[in-house]
Amino acid sequence: MPSYNILVEADGDYWHGNPDYFTTLNEIQIINKKNDIFKDELAKQEGYLLLRFWENQIKKINFEIEFLEAIKHG
């Protein structure tokens, strides 16, 4: 079985401060953003591709296509 070393994160629009909706971040959003950066760096150091998707992306009807394209071009 092939190994792809891909991680997927689903970031809530509110909890991770999606810039499409939030111009300023509250304390929780700032903490989550810092954790996201840490996870991104850790995944890269360990040889993983970390794909992030916003909540609003996941809710779209065509998300499956977008998801597969991200994996394909990761």
Chimera marker file (.cmm) of the C-alpha trace (Angstrom):
<marker_set name="trace">
<marker id="1" x="0.000" y="0.000" z="0.000" r="1" g="1" b="0" radius="0.5"/>
<marker id="2" x="1.505" y="3.390" z="-0.977" r="1" g="1" b="0" radius="0.5"/>
<marker id="3" x="2.249" y="6.031" z="1.617" r="1" g="1" b="0" radius="0.5"/>
<marker id="4" x="1.523" y="9.636" z="0.723" r="1" g="1" b="0" radius="0.5"/>
<marker id="5" x="2.474" y="11.469" z="3.946" r="1" g="1" b="0" radius="0.5"/>
<marker id="6" x="-0.470" y="13.850" z="3.696" r="1" g="1" b="0" radius="0.5"/>
<marker id="7" x="-2.186" y="15.469" z="6.661" r="1" g="1" b="0" radius="0.5"/>
<marker id="8" x="-5.495" y="17.308" z="6.393" r="1" g="1" b="0" radius="0.5"/>
<marker id="9" x="-6.691" y="20.076" z="8.705" r="1" g="1" b="0" radius="0.5"/>
<marker id="10" x="-10.220" y="21.459" z="8.719" r="1" g="1" b="0" radius="0.5"/>
<marker id="11" x="-10.057" y="24.993" z="10.109" r="1" g="1" b="0" radius="0.5"/>
<marker id="12" x="-13.265" y="26.496" z="11.448" r="1" g="1" b="0" radius="0.5"/>
<marker id="13" x="-13.908" y="29.940" z="10.026" r="1" g="1" b="0" radius="0.5"/>
<marker id="14" x="-14.523" y="31.412" z="13.473" r="1" g="1" b="0" radius="0.5"/>
<marker id="15" x="-12.050" y="29.423" z="15.563" r="1" g="1" b="0" radius="0.5"/>
<marker id="16" x="-9.121" y="29.984" z="13.209" r="1" g="1" b="0" radius="0.5"/>
<marker id="17" x="-10.037" y="33.535" z="12.170" r="1" g="1" b="0" radius="0.5"/>
<marker id="18" x="-10.697" y="33.141" z="8.453" r="1" g="1" b="0" radius="0.5"/>
<marker id="19" x="-9.507" y="36.461" z="6.962" r="1" g="1" b="0" radius="0.5"/>
<marker id="20" x="-12.497" y="36.438" z="4.591" r="1" g="1" b="0" radius="0.5"/>
<marker id="21" x="-14.669" y="37.086" z="7.660" r="1" g="1" b="0" radius="0.5"/>
<marker id="22" x="-12.416" y="38.573" z="10.358" r="1" g="1" b="0" radius="0.5"/>
<marker id="23" x="-10.186" y="41.624" z="9.988" r="1" g="1" b="0" radius="0.5"/>
<marker id="24" x="-9.175" y="41.556" z="13.663" r="1" g="1" b="0" radius="0.5"/>
<marker id="25" x="-8.680" y="38.426" z="15.735" r="1" g="1" b="0" radius="0.5"/>
<marker id="26" x="-9.685" y="37.707" z="19.308" r="1" g="1" b="0" radius="0.5"/>
<marker id="27" x="-7.426" y="35.956" z="21.828" r="1" g="1" b="0" radius="0.5"/>
<marker id="28" x="-8.611" y="32.423" z="20.969" r="1" g="1" b="0" radius="0.5"/>
<marker id="29" x="-8.174" y="33.013" z="17.234" r="1" g="1" b="0" radius="0.5"/>
<marker id="30" x="-4.652" y="34.341" z="17.789" r="1" g="1" b="0" radius="0.5"/>
<marker id="31" x="-3.730" y="31.269" z="19.845" r="1" g="1" b="0" radius="0.5"/>
<marker id="32" x="-5.184" y="28.952" z="17.197" r="1" g="1" b="0" radius="0.5"/>
<marker id="33" x="-3.293" y="30.777" z="14.431" r="1" g="1" b="0" radius="0.5"/>
<marker id="34" x="-0.027" y="30.308" z="16.353" r="1" g="1" b="0" radius="0.5"/>
<marker id="35" x="-0.811" y="26.608" z="16.795" r="1" g="1" b="0" radius="0.5"/>
<marker id="36" x="-1.555" y="26.339" z="13.074" r="1" g="1" b="0" radius="0.5"/>
<marker id="37" x="1.840" y="27.818" z="12.212" r="1" g="1" b="0" radius="0.5"/>
<marker id="38" x="3.534" y="25.396" z="14.608" r="1" g="1" b="0" radius="0.5"/>
<marker id="39" x="1.699" y="22.417" z="13.074" r="1" g="1" b="0" radius="0.5"/>
<marker id="40" x="2.600" y="23.561" z="9.559" r="1" g="1" b="0" radius="0.5"/>
<marker id="41" x="6.290" y="23.808" z="10.451" r="1" g="1" b="0" radius="0.5"/>
<marker id="42" x="6.309" y="20.494" z="12.324" r="1" g="1" b="0" radius="0.5"/>
<marker id="43" x="4.587" y="18.655" z="9.470" r="1" g="1" b="0" radius="0.5"/>
<marker id="44" x="7.093" y="20.057" z="6.972" r="1" g="1" b="0" radius="0.5"/>
<marker id="45" x="10.072" y="19.102" z="9.163" r="1" g="1" b="0" radius="0.5"/>
<marker id="46" x="8.736" y="15.551" z="9.440" r="1" g="1" b="0" radius="0.5"/>
<marker id="47" x="8.210" y="15.238" z="5.688" r="1" g="1" b="0" radius="0.5"/>
<marker id="48" x="4.432" y="15.616" z="5.598" r="1" g="1" b="0" radius="0.5"/>
<marker id="49" x="2.301" y="17.717" z="3.315" r="1" g="1" b="0" radius="0.5"/>
<marker id="50" x="-0.295" y="19.473" z="5.453" r="1" g="1" b="0" radius="0.5"/>
<marker id="51" x="-3.351" y="20.607" z="3.528" r="1" g="1" b="0" radius="0.5"/>
<marker id="52" x="-5.621" y="23.164" z="5.204" r="1" g="1" b="0" radius="0.5"/>
<marker id="53" x="-9.199" y="23.832" z="4.268" r="1" g="1" b="0" radius="0.5"/>
<marker id="54" x="-11.496" y="26.477" z="5.668" r="1" g="1" b="0" radius="0.5"/>
<marker id="55" x="-14.929" y="25.540" z="6.950" r="1" g="1" b="0" radius="0.5"/>
<marker id="56" x="-16.596" y="27.545" z="4.165" r="1" g="1" b="0" radius="0.5"/>
<marker id="57" x="-14.611" y="25.581" z="1.548" r="1" g="1" b="0" radius="0.5"/>
<marker id="58" x="-15.695" y="22.254" z="3.020" r="1" g="1" b="0" radius="0.5"/>
<marker id="59" x="-19.345" y="23.280" z="2.979" r="1" g="1" b="0" radius="0.5"/>
<marker id="60" x="-19.280" y="23.893" z="-0.784" r="1" g="1" b="0" radius="0.5"/>
<marker id="61" x="-21.008" y="21.385" z="-3.028" r="1" g="1" b="0" radius="0.5"/>
<marker id="62" x="-17.889" y="20.837" z="-5.147" r="1" g="1" b="0" radius="0.5"/>
<marker id="63" x="-15.491" y="20.426" z="-2.200" r="1" g="1" b="0" radius="0.5"/>
<marker id="64" x="-14.665" y="16.835" z="-3.110" r="1" g="1" b="0" radius="0.5"/>
<marker id="65" x="-13.225" y="18.012" z="-6.426" r="1" g="1" b="0" radius="0.5"/>
<marker id="66" x="-11.274" y="20.802" z="-4.721" r="1" g="1" b="0" radius="0.5"/>
<marker id="67" x="-9.960" y="18.326" z="-2.130" r="1" g="1" b="0" radius="0.5"/>
<marker id="68" x="-8.798" y="15.812" z="-4.737" r="1" g="1" b="0" radius="0.5"/>
<marker id="69" x="-7.121" y="18.563" z="-6.772" r="1" g="1" b="0" radius="0.5"/>
<marker id="70" x="-5.241" y="19.776" z="-3.680" r="1" g="1" b="0" radius="0.5"/>
<marker id="71" x="-3.961" y="16.272" z="-3.028" r="1" g="1" b="0" radius="0.5"/>
<marker id="72" x="-3.028" y="15.816" z="-6.677" r="1" g="1" b="0" radius="0.5"/>
<marker id="73" x="-1.067" y="19.082" z="-6.837" r="1" g="1" b="0" radius="0.5"/>
<marker id="74" x="0.090" y="19.138" z="-3.193" r="1" g="1" b="0" radius="0.5"/>
<link id1="1" id2="2" r="1" g="1" b="0" radius="0.2"/>
<link id1="2" id2="3" r="1" g="1" b="0" radius="0.2"/>
<link id1="3" id2="4" r="1" g="1" b="0" radius="0.2"/>
<link id1="4" id2="5" r="1" g="1" b="0" radius="0.2"/>
<link id1="5" id2="6" r="1" g="1" b="0" radius="0.2"/>
<link id1="6" id2="7" r="1" g="1" b="0" radius="0.2"/>
<link id1="7" id2="8" r="1" g="1" b="0" radius="0.2"/>
<link id1="8" id2="9" r="1" g="1" b="0" radius="0.2"/>
<link id1="9" id2="10" r="1" g="1" b="0" radius="0.2"/>
<link id1="10" id2="11" r="1" g="1" b="0" radius="0.2"/>
<link id1="11" id2="12" r="1" g="1" b="0" radius="0.2"/>
<link id1="12" id2="13" r="1" g="1" b="0" radius="0.2"/>
<link id1="13" id2="14" r="1" g="1" b="0" radius="0.2"/>
<link id1="14" id2="15" r="1" g="1" b="0" radius="0.2"/>
<link id1="15" id2="16" r="1" g="1" b="0" radius="0.2"/>
<link id1="16" id2="17" r="1" g="1" b="0" radius="0.2"/>
<link id1="17" id2="18" r="1" g="1" b="0" radius="0.2"/>
<link id1="18" id2="19" r="1" g="1" b="0" radius="0.2"/>
<link id1="19" id2="20" r="1" g="1" b="0" radius="0.2"/>
<link id1="20" id2="21" r="1" g="1" b="0" radius="0.2"/>
<link id1="21" id2="22" r="1" g="1" b="0" radius="0.2"/>
<link id1="22" id2="23" r="1" g="1" b="0" radius="0.2"/>
<link id1="23" id2="24" r="1" g="1" b="0" radius="0.2"/>
<link id1="24" id2="25" r="1" g="1" b="0" radius="0.2"/>
<link id1="25" id2="26" r="1" g="1" b="0" radius="0.2"/>
<link id1="26" id2="27" r="1" g="1" b="0" radius="0.2"/>
<link id1="27" id2="28" r="1" g="1" b="0" radius="0.2"/>
<link id1="28" id2="29" r="1" g="1" b="0" radius="0.2"/>
<link id1="29" id2="30" r="1" g="1" b="0" radius="0.2"/>
<link id1="30" id2="31" r="1" g="1" b="0" radius="0.2"/>
<link id1="31" id2="32" r="1" g="1" b="0" radius="0.2"/>
<link id1="32" id2="33" r="1" g="1" b="0" radius="0.2"/>
<link id1="33" id2="34" r="1" g="1" b="0" radius="0.2"/>
<link id1="34" id2="35" r="1" g="1" b="0" radius="0.2"/>
<link id1="35" id2="36" r="1" g="1" b="0" radius="0.2"/>
<link id1="36" id2="37" r="1" g="1" b="0" radius="0.2"/>
<link id1="37" id2="38" r="1" g="1" b="0" radius="0.2"/>
<link id1="38" id2="39" r="1" g="1" b="0" radius="0.2"/>
<link id1="39" id2="40" r="1" g="1" b="0" radius="0.2"/>
<link id1="40" id2="41" r="1" g="1" b="0" radius="0.2"/>
<link id1="41" id2="42" r="1" g="1" b="0" radius="0.2"/>
<link id1="42" id2="43" r="1" g="1" b="0" radius="0.2"/>
<link id1="43" id2="44" r="1" g="1" b="0" radius="0.2"/>
<link id1="44" id2="45" r="1" g="1" b="0" radius="0.2"/>
<link id1="45" id2="46" r="1" g="1" b="0" radius="0.2"/>
<link id1="46" id2="47" r="1" g="1" b="0" radius="0.2"/>
<link id1="47" id2="48" r="1" g="1" b="0" radius="0.2"/>
<link id1="48" id2="49" r="1" g="1" b="0" radius="0.2"/>
<link id1="49" id2="50" r="1" g="1" b="0" radius="0.2"/>
<link id1="50" id2="51" r="1" g="1" b="0" radius="0.2"/>
<link id1="51" id2="52" r="1" g="1" b="0" radius="0.2"/>
<link id1="52" id2="53" r="1" g="1" b="0" radius="0.2"/>
<link id1="53" id2="54" r="1" g="1" b="0" radius="0.2"/>
<link id1="54" id2="55" r="1" g="1" b="0" radius="0.2"/>
<link id1="55" id2="56" r="1" g="1" b="0" radius="0.2"/>
<link id1="56" id2="57" r="1" g="1" b="0" radius="0.2"/>
<link id1="57" id2="58" r="1" g="1" b="0" radius="0.2"/>
<link id1="58" id2="59" r="1" g="1" b="0" radius="0.2"/>
<link id1="59" id2="60" r="1" g="1" b="0" radius="0.2"/>
<link id1="60" id2="61" r="1" g="1" b="0" radius="0.2"/>
<link id1="61" id2="62" r="1" g="1" b="0" radius="0.2"/>
<link id1="62" id2="63" r="1" g="1" b="0" radius="0.2"/>
<link id1="63" id2="64" r="1" g="1" b="0" radius="0.2"/>
<link id1="64" id2="65" r="1" g="1" b="0" radius="0.2"/>
<link id1="65" id2="66" r="1" g="1" b="0" radius="0.2"/>
<link id1="66" id2="67" r="1" g="1" b="0" radius="0.2"/>
<link id1="67" id2="68" r="1" g="1" b="0" radius="0.2"/>
<link id1="68" id2="69" r="1" g="1" b="0" radius="0.2"/>
<link id1="69" id2="70" r="1" g="1" b="0" radius="0.2"/>
<link id1="70" id2="71" r="1" g="1" b="0" radius="0.2"/>
<link id1="71" id2="72" r="1" g="1" b="0" radius="0.2"/>
<link id1="72" id2="73" r="1" g="1" b="0" radius="0.2"/>
<link id1="73" id2="74" r="1" g="1" b="0" radius="0.2"/>
</marker_set>
